[in-house]
Amino acid sequence: MIKLSIDKAVGKPLAHDITRIIPGKSKGPAFKKGHILSKKDLAVLRDMGKSNVYVFDPDKGYIHEDNAAKVLAESFQQKWFTLEGPSEGRFNIKAQINGLFKININLLTFINQTETIICSTIHQNTVCFEGMTVAATRIIPVAIEESEFWPIVEEIRDKGPLLRLLPFSRSKVGVVATGEEVSSGRVKDYSLDILSLKVQSLGGKIISHQICPDEKKAISRAIRQMAKDGCDVIITTGGLSVDADDVTLDGIISSGAKLISYGSPILPGAMFALAYMGDIPILGIPAALFYYKATVLDIFLPRAMSGDRVTREDIVRLGHGGLCLNCPKCTYPICPFGKG
C-alpha cells in the first residue's frame, strides 16, 4: 500500500473505501475500494479535506480490510453464530440461537494487543437471543500485509475458539420452596409466580414444585426426588440466613450434593448457596428473590441452564460488579450488575 497525493493517485486503484460524512444527514463511502481515481474526483476529495490517499503497491501481497475482517470473524467461532458485513471494513458476529455467551478472555487480550487487529464484544456470560450482535472485528489499517496477517490468524485458530454460545439445553427445572409459614398455608408461596417467567425466558419449564417445612430431612428428600425425576436444575427458595429455623443449607448438604459455595459477594444475594448433585446444579436462592427484581438468581440461572459449571472462584470474582444499584426503574440486564 502506497500513500500518494491525490493528484499523483489519478489513474490508480484506491486501496480502501473513503468515507464521507455530512453532519446530521449521512455517513457512507464516497469512493469504494478499487475505484480508479479520475481528475473529476479531485474536487470531491478536496471538499472532504483529503490531500492524500492510499493505493495498492503492486509489488506486495495485501489483504484488504473487508477480506481480513471476514477471515477473522470466521476464525473467532465455530458454530451457533452468523456473520454480517462487510461495512466500512467491519464484520459483525451475531447469535444464531438463544444461549449463554462465553469468551476466551486471554485470547481476546492477545488479539487486541497485536496493534493491527481488534475485536470488540459484549460482556462474558450475557444471555443472548437469536439475531443479537455479540462481537465485531476489523483491522486497524485499510490493508495488511499477508506475511503479517496469516501467522496471527493461525495462532487465533490454534488457541480458539475465541467465542462460544452455550444453548440453554437444561430445560427441566425443579423448585423446592421452604418455610413453615408457606408449608402451613399461613403465607402464600410466591416462588412459582417469580421463577416461572425467569425459567420460561430461557426456554425452560418447571416440571416439579414442592413446598417443604423447615426440616432438613424433608428438604433433602425433595431434592433427591427431583433429581430422580429428571430435573436438570434444582432451585431452593428461602431458609438460607442465620436464623435458628433456617435449615435449607443443611437439607442441601444432607441430600448428598457437593457444596461448592455458601455466601457470595453479590448484593442482593449474599446468602446464595451452590451445590452439585453429579452434574445437576442446585441453586440455593435467599429470600431477596421475593423483593428485588434482579438478584443473584439472574446471574446464575442462565449458567445453570446452559450447563456452564460454576466454581467458587467464579463466584468470588463477581465481587467486582456484584452490587445492584437498586435503580428506581430497573433495566436489568442492560446494566452493570453481575458484569464482572
KAFENMO-V423189 format. One record per residue. N is the residue number from 1. RES is the residue in one letter. PSI is psi in radians with two decimals (NA if undefined). D_FIRST is the distance of its C-alpha to the first C-alpha in Angstrom with 2 decimals. Layout:
# KAFENMO-V423189
((N,RES,PSI,D_FIRST) (N,RES,PSI,D_FIRST))
This chain:
# KAFENMO-V423189
((1,M,2.30,0.00) (2,I,2.39,3.79) (3,K,2.16,6.85) (4,L,2.69,9.71) (5,S,2.68,13.26) (6,I,-0.53,14.39) (7,D,-0.75,16.69) (8,K,-0.29,14.27) (9,A,-0.12,12.06) (10,V,2.30,15.27) (11,G,-0.01,15.33) (12,K,2.68,11.65) (13,P,2.36,10.64) (14,L,2.49,9.44) (15,A,-0.03,6.95) (16,H,2.83,9.85) (17,D,2.57,13.53) (18,I,2.01,14.86) (19,T,2.38,18.14) (20,R,2.25,21.24) (21,I,2.18,24.22) (22,I,1.84,27.70) (23,P,2.22,29.85) (24,G,-0.04,32.51) (25,K,-0.90,31.63) (26,S,2.77,28.29) (27,K,2.10,24.81) (28,G,3.06,22.31) (29,P,2.19,19.30) (30,A,-0.60,19.84) (31,F,2.36,16.95) (32,K,2.73,15.63) (33,K,2.38,12.34) (34,G,-0.21,12.40) (35,H,2.30,14.66) (36,I,2.01,14.87) (37,L,2.42,15.44) (38,S,2.94,18.89) (39,K,-0.56,20.96) (40,K,-0.29,23.05) (41,D,-0.31,20.20) (42,L,-0.66,19.94) (43,A,-0.70,23.19) (44,V,-0.76,22.21) (45,L,-0.71,19.02) (46,R,-0.64,21.23) (47,D,-0.47,23.82) (48,M,0.00,21.35) (49,G,0.34,20.65) (50,K,2.19,17.09) (51,S,-0.40,16.41) (52,N,2.72,12.59) (53,V,2.90,9.90) (54,Y,2.34,6.21) (55,V,2.81,5.61) (56,F,2.43,4.38) (57,D,1.97,4.53) (58,P,-0.22,8.12) (59,D,-0.04,9.15) (60,K,2.64,7.77) (61,G,2.10,9.12) (62,Y,2.70,7.61) (63,I,2.17,10.14) (64,H,2.74,9.94) (65,E,-0.67,12.13) (66,D,-0.83,15.08) (67,N,-0.69,15.33) (68,A,-0.74,14.90) (69,A,-0.66,17.56) (70,K,-0.79,19.86) (71,V,-0.77,19.76) (72,L,-0.85,20.51) (73,A,-0.66,23.27) (74,E,-0.60,24.84) (75,S,-0.29,24.84) (76,F,-0.33,26.51) (77,Q,2.91,29.72) (78,Q,-0.74,32.09) (79,K,2.89,34.56) (80,W,0.28,36.04) (81,F,2.70,32.74) (82,T,2.79,30.92) (83,L,2.59,27.35) (84,E,2.16,26.43) (85,G,-3.03,23.09) (86,P,2.72,20.33) (87,S,1.91,20.59) (88,E,0.76,17.71) (89,G,0.09,15.95) (90,R,2.47,19.30) (91,F,2.35,21.92) (92,N,2.57,25.52) (93,I,2.19,27.98) (94,K,2.63,31.56) (95,A,2.33,34.96) (96,Q,-0.36,36.50) (97,I,2.99,39.96) (98,N,2.38,41.99) (99,G,-3.10,41.73) (100,L,2.23,41.08) (101,F,2.22,37.47) (102,K,2.49,36.72) (103,I,2.41,33.71) (104,N,1.65,32.95) (105,I,-0.69,32.55) (106,N,-0.70,31.60) (107,L,-0.66,28.76) (108,L,-0.72,27.59) (109,T,-0.75,27.62) (110,F,-0.80,25.61) (111,I,-0.80,22.87) (112,N,-0.11,22.70) (113,Q,-0.05,22.73) (114,T,-0.35,19.46) (115,E,-0.11,17.60) (116,T,-0.29,14.79) (117,I,2.45,17.22) (118,I,2.65,20.17) (119,C,2.20,23.29) (120,S,2.42,26.03) (121,T,2.89,29.50) (122,I,-3.13,32.98) (123,H,2.58,35.69) (124,Q,2.53,36.95) (125,N,0.39,40.20) (126,T,2.44,39.72) (127,V,2.10,41.79) (128,C,2.59,39.45) (129,F,2.71,40.48) (130,E,2.28,39.07) (131,G,-0.10,36.09) (132,M,2.32,35.39) (133,T,2.18,31.80) (134,V,-0.35,31.77) (135,A,2.83,28.15) (136,A,2.62,24.59) (137,T,2.72,21.22) (138,R,2.99,17.52) (139,I,2.72,14.52) (140,I,-0.86,13.83) (141,P,2.90,10.05) (142,V,-0.33,8.96) (143,A,2.67,7.33) (144,I,2.46,8.52) (145,E,2.40,8.73) (146,E,-0.63,11.92) (147,S,-0.43,13.72) (148,E,-0.61,13.80) (149,F,-0.89,14.48) (150,W,-0.64,17.34) (151,P,-0.62,19.61) (152,I,-0.75,19.70) (153,V,-0.75,20.60) (154,E,-0.67,23.29) (155,E,-0.67,24.78) (156,I,-0.77,25.00) (157,R,-0.70,26.80) (158,D,-0.67,29.09) (159,K,-0.18,30.11) (160,G,-3.02,30.29) (161,P,2.68,31.04) (162,L,-0.72,29.74) (163,L,2.46,31.69) (164,R,2.68,35.16) (165,L,2.04,37.58) (166,L,2.04,41.26) (167,P,2.64,43.54) (168,F,1.32,46.79) (169,S,-0.29,48.79) (170,R,1.52,51.77) (171,S,-0.20,53.47) (172,K,2.00,57.16) (173,V,2.42,58.23) (174,G,2.53,61.60) (175,V,2.18,62.93) (176,V,1.87,65.74) (177,A,2.27,67.10) (178,T,2.74,69.35) (179,G,2.32,72.09) (180,E,-0.62,75.83) (181,E,-0.59,75.49) (182,V,-0.61,73.51) (183,S,-0.51,75.37) (184,S,-0.20,78.68) (185,G,0.03,77.54) (186,R,-0.54,78.09) (187,V,2.41,74.42) (188,K,2.47,72.17) (189,D,1.99,69.32) (190,Y,0.12,66.13) (191,S,-0.76,63.77) (192,L,-0.63,63.19) (193,D,-0.67,62.64) (194,I,-0.79,59.71) (195,L,-0.56,58.35) (196,S,-0.80,58.51) (197,L,-0.70,55.84) (198,K,-0.72,53.49) (199,V,-0.76,54.00) (200,Q,-0.58,53.72) (201,S,-0.34,50.42) (202,L,0.23,48.97) (203,G,0.24,50.59) (204,G,-3.14,53.60) (205,K,2.41,57.38) (206,I,1.98,60.20) (207,I,-0.19,62.53) (208,S,2.37,65.01) (209,H,2.13,66.48) (210,Q,2.49,69.30) (211,I,2.18,71.04) (212,C,2.51,72.47) (213,P,3.03,74.81) (214,D,1.21,73.96) (215,E,2.16,75.08) (216,K,-0.79,72.98) (217,K,-0.69,74.42) (218,A,-0.74,73.87) (219,I,-0.78,70.22) (220,S,-0.78,69.68) (221,R,-0.70,71.43) (222,A,-0.71,69.35) (223,I,-0.81,66.06) (224,R,-0.67,67.21) (225,Q,-0.68,68.41) (226,M,-0.68,65.11) (227,A,-0.72,63.26) (228,K,-0.59,65.80) (229,D,0.02,65.38) (230,G,0.28,61.67) (231,C,2.34,60.02) (232,D,-0.50,56.40) (233,V,2.43,56.42) (234,I,2.31,59.48) (235,I,2.29,59.73) (236,T,2.57,62.66) (237,T,2.28,63.40) (238,G,3.05,65.31) (239,G,0.49,67.60) (240,L,0.10,65.06) (241,S,-2.88,66.21) (242,V,0.21,68.78) (243,D,2.65,71.77) (244,A,-0.50,74.72) (245,D,-0.14,74.56) (246,D,1.96,70.87) (247,V,0.26,70.67) (248,T,-0.74,67.60) (249,L,-0.73,65.74) (250,D,-0.68,68.79) (251,G,-0.68,68.84) (252,I,-0.83,65.21) (253,I,-0.70,65.86) (254,S,-0.38,69.16) (255,S,-0.23,67.50) (256,G,-0.03,65.98) (257,A,2.65,62.45) (258,K,2.08,60.40) (259,L,2.18,59.77) (260,I,-0.70,56.19) (261,S,2.46,56.56) (262,Y,2.13,59.06) (263,G,2.35,57.89) (264,S,2.64,54.38) (265,P,0.78,52.55) (266,I,2.24,52.06) (267,L,2.11,54.01) (268,P,2.47,55.56) (269,G,0.41,56.20) (270,A,-0.54,57.31) (271,M,0.37,59.94) (272,F,2.43,57.57) (273,A,2.45,58.49) (274,L,2.28,56.43) (275,A,2.84,57.96) (276,Y,2.31,57.32) (277,M,1.66,59.94) (278,G,-2.10,58.14) (279,D,0.22,54.92) (280,I,2.02,56.52) (281,P,2.43,55.41) (282,I,2.02,58.23) (283,L,1.98,57.17) (284,G,1.88,59.89) (285,I,2.15,59.24) (286,P,3.01,61.28) (287,A,-0.19,63.19) (288,A,-0.42,60.36) (289,L,-0.61,59.31) (290,F,-0.03,62.13) (291,Y,-0.79,61.14) (292,Y,2.55,57.39) (293,K,-0.74,54.93) (294,A,2.22,52.26) (295,T,-3.01,53.40) (296,V,-0.50,52.56) (297,L,-0.71,53.27) (298,D,-0.39,50.23) (299,I,-0.73,48.03) (300,F,-0.32,49.60) (301,L,-0.79,50.88) (302,P,-0.62,47.45) (303,R,-0.67,46.81) (304,A,-0.76,50.23) (305,M,-0.23,49.89) (306,S,-0.03,46.52) (307,G,0.27,47.90) (308,D,1.90,45.79) (309,R,2.20,48.13) (310,V,2.42,48.48) (311,T,2.95,49.42) (312,R,-0.66,51.25) (313,E,-0.67,48.06) (314,D,-0.74,46.31) (315,I,-0.76,49.17) (316,V,-0.73,49.22) (317,R,-0.36,45.54) (318,L,0.04,46.25) (319,G,-0.52,48.10) (320,H,1.82,44.70) (321,G,0.06,44.54) (322,G,0.13,48.00) (323,L,2.01,49.74) (324,C,2.37,50.40) (325,L,-0.07,50.67) (326,N,0.88,53.35) (327,C,2.55,51.80) (328,P,-0.65,54.29) (329,K,1.90,52.18) (330,C,2.25,50.67) (331,T,0.23,47.15) (332,Y,2.38,46.75) (333,P,0.13,44.45) (334,I,1.23,42.14) (335,C,3.02,42.99) (336,P,-0.24,42.53) (337,F,2.19,45.64) (338,G,0.18,45.05) (339,K,0.89,41.30) (340,G,NA,41.40))
